[in-house]
Amino acid sequence: VPPQSSALQKVFADSIKLLEIQKPVRLAVCPKVTSPMMTGIFSPVVLLPREDYDEETLRFILRHELVHLKRRDILYKQLMLLATAVNWFNPLVWLMAREANKDIEISCDDAVVRHMSKEQRRQYAEAILSCIQTGMGGVPALTTHFYGGKKTLKKRFQNLFDLRRKRAGLAALAIV
C-alpha cells in the first residue's frame, strides 16, 4: 500500500535526491513484513512495516535501504542464492553466502554512517534496534533488511563505533 503520510513521502523523496538515486524506486507500507526492507531487482520497492516512525529514524531507514539499491546488493544476494542452490550439498558455500550477507549489511552501514559523528552513529544504532524490536520473523531471500540475526547485529554495532579506517583491499583479497 502506498504511504498515506505526506511527511513520509517527503523524507523518501529527500533521501532519493540526497543519494542521487537515478533508478525509479517505490515506497510501500506492508504490515506483513517484520522489518524495513527493499525488494525487487527490476522494479525496486522499499517496504516499511508501518508509517509511524519519527523523522530521524525514517531518514536512517530510508538511507540504509537506498544505499542497498544504489550498490545493487539485491543482485549480490541473488548470486549467493544461486550459488547455494547449485551447491546445496556444500556447507562451505552456505557459510560463504551467510558471511557475504553479513558483509553486505556491515558495508551498507559503513556507507550510511561514513561522515557521521559518534552521536549520530548511536542514533543510527538505536534506529536499527527500534526497527527490529517489532518482530524478527523469517525474511524473504531476495531482500535487504535491518535484522540479520543476533550475531550479525552485534558485529554491525561493533563496526558502527569502530572509527578506524577500514581496509577494503584485505576484504577483496579474502573474497578472491
N, C-alpha and C positions, 0 to 999 in steps of 0.2 A: 504494500500500500504506500503510495507517495506520502511524504510527511505533510502534516497539516500546519505545522508551526512555520510561520514566515521567518522567525529568528533562526530556526534550524536550517532552512533553505539558504538564508543569507550567509551563515557560517560556512556552509558547504560550498557555496559559490566563491566566498573569500579564500577558502582553503585551496580550491582548484586554481584560482588565479595566483596565489602565493607560490604554489609548487609548479606553476606553468604546465599544467596537465593539458595536453592537446587532444587526447582521445576522449570521445564522449563517454561520460560515466553517469549513472543514475544513482539516486539515493532512495532507499525504501525502508519502511518500518515493518518488521516481521516479528511478532511476539513469539513465534516458534523457535527462533534462534536464541541461544543462551548467552551469546557474547557478540559484540560488534565484529563484523567480518566483511570481506569482499569476496565475491564470486563472479564467475563469468570470464571467459577468455576473449570472446569476440564482442560481447556486449556486457561490460563490467557493471556490477551493481554493488554498492556499499549497503549492507543490511545492518540495521540497528534494532535491538530488541524492544526499544521504547524511545519516546521522544523527549522525556523529561530530564535530560542531562543538563547540568549547569553549563554555561557557555565555555568556560575554560576546559572542562572535561571533554566537551564536544569537540573543541579545537584539537585537543590531543588525539582523540579517537580518529577524527577525520584525517588529520595529518598522517597518522600511522598507516591507516588503510590506503590512503592515496600514495604514500611512498611505496607501498607494495605494488600498486598499479604502475607507477612510473618505472619501477625496476623490473617489471614483468615477473614477479615472484610466482604467480599462478602457473606460468609456463614451466618454471623450475620444479614446482610441486607436481605438475603433470609428468615431467620427465622422471621424477622419483617414483611416482605411482607406476609408470610403465616399467621401470627397472625392477620394481618389486613384483610386478605381475609376471614378467618374463622369467625372473629368477626367484620365484616364490619359494623354492627349496633351499635357498642360500641365506643363512642367518646373517652373514656379513653384509649382504645387500640391504636387508631390513635395518640393520644397525646403521649403515651409511645413510639411508633415507631418513631415519629418525634424527640423526645428528645434523643432516642437511636442513631439516625443518627447523631445528633449534637455531642453527646458524642464520637462517633466513630471518627469523624473528629478532635475534640479537642484532643482526646487521641493520634491520629496519629501525630498531630502537636507536642505534647509533646515529643513523641519519636524522631521525626526529630530534634528538637532543644535542646534535653536533655543536651548536653555538649557544647552548643554554647554561645558565648558572646552576649551582648546586641546588638552590631553592626551586628553580623551575624543574629540575630533574626529579626532585622529591614530589612535586605536584604531578608530574607525569607518572611516576610510580603509583601515586595514590589514585590517579585516573584508571590505571590498569587494574588495581585492586578493586575499585568500585565497580568496574565492569564485570569482573569475574565472580564477585560475591553473589550475583543474582542467579547463578547456575553454572554448572560445569559438566553438562551432558556431552554426548558424542558430537563430533564435528564432522561435517561432510569432507571428503578427501580433497577436493579442488577448491579450497577456500583458504583465505588468510584469516587469522583470528587472534584475539588478545590472549587467550589462555592455551597453553601447550603442556600442561601438567605441572606438578609441584616442583620437580627438579629443574625443569626449563625456566619456570618463573623465578626460582631462586637465582639461577645463573643470570637471567636477564636483569634482575635487580642489582646483583653484584656488578654487572657490566655497566649499568647506568651510572654508578657512583665511582667507577674506576676512571679517573681523569687522565691516566697515562695515554700516550699516543698508541694507537692500535697499529699492528704491523700486518697489513693486508697481504704483503708478499709471502709471509710464512704460511698464512691460511691457504693462499693459492697453490703454493708448493705442496702442502699437505693434501689438497684435493687432487692434484695431478698425480 
